Amino acid sequence: MISFRNDYGEVAHPRILERLLECAYAQNDGYGLDVHSVAAADSIRRLLGRDADIHFIPGGTQTNLLVIAACLRPFECVLTCNTGHINVHETGAIEATGHKVVTVPHVDGKLTPEGIRTMFDAHESEHMVKPRMVYLSDSTELGTVYTKTELTAIRRTCDELGLLLFLDGARLGSALCSAQNDLTLSDLAALCDLFYIGGTKNGALFGEALVIINDALKADFRYMIKNRGAMLAKGFVTGIQFEVLFEGENPLFFELAAHANSQAIKIADALMAKGYDFYATPSGSNQLFPIVTAEKMAELEQNFAFNVEKTLPDGRFAIRFVTSFATTDKMVDALIEAL
């Protein structure tokens, strides 16, 4: 069985595992105050081109929960599109912090300035939750990516309405390496109040690097990390991984994301050549959403693992293929032949 179910089904890239073995008996300070975490944060700051607080958090849901709980007052809410991860795939974790998730229909998986304004205007008095934060994902839950023009327009809307902008970067590597992308990490630092860089879905054992740009949001954030159970005693394990991912002139982080994208592009090209329709148009990221018949899906399930995104009104299915840093040519060729 060959899996295209997700991009975190393999343990980790060998260079990360090798470094962890090298450091197996080294003694470190705990709770993310070690030399590896400091070095990793410094490497990321160099790419940002500015100062920022960087915290290494075990997982994406924890990161989203921490940010929203720390930044919002009890009566404030977060705005996102209806496909947003915090709305669909986090089991009420955000609502459990006491903050409502307010949604608007997506446009190609994306949030728009018009959508933000619609949600904002609908909350007009103290008898309703007050919008305070905009949440979006890049790449999106449908594999699309934001352009600099799109993100700049969203930032302008947030500034006009007094909203914070938080970008979920669980698949940020794939987004930044997409052929349709024109954003850099320094652009994100200029446009977002906070964002995170996903390691879990790009070759790490686990871990996300939360980047806090807005000075007003930095104070006491480590208290929130501890309070919410996200502060690892062995924080250096995460620090070592991000040290490996971002060291040097050509960071491994981008190499792994580019590989995942290139394998997805091969599959996308084959799908288009064979006449398949798509639920979400391929954008050069590592997620693909072809539409197949029930018969074809049953045939593919004999040898491949993948997720069903949606059952369509005509009885066909939108399925999802995800490639990773470990997706080989042999795996891709086998899928293309089966298609």
Secondary structure, DSSP 8 states (H G I E B T S, - for coil): -EE-S-S--S---HHHHHHHHHTTT----STT-SHHHHHHHHHHHHHHTS--EEEEES-HHHHHHHHHHHHS-TTEEEEEETT-HHHHSSTTTTGGGT--EEEE--BTTB--HHHHHHHHHT--STTS-EEEEEEEESS-TTS----HHHHHHHHHHHHHHT-EEEEE-TTHHHHHTSTT----HHHHHHH-SEEEEESTTTTSSS-EEEEE--GGGTTTHHHHHHHTT---TTHHHHHHHHHHHH-SSS-HHHHHHHHHHHHHHHHHHHHHHTT--EEE---SSSEEEEEE-HHHHHHHTTTEE-EEEEE-TTS-EEEEEE--TT--HHHHHHHHHH-
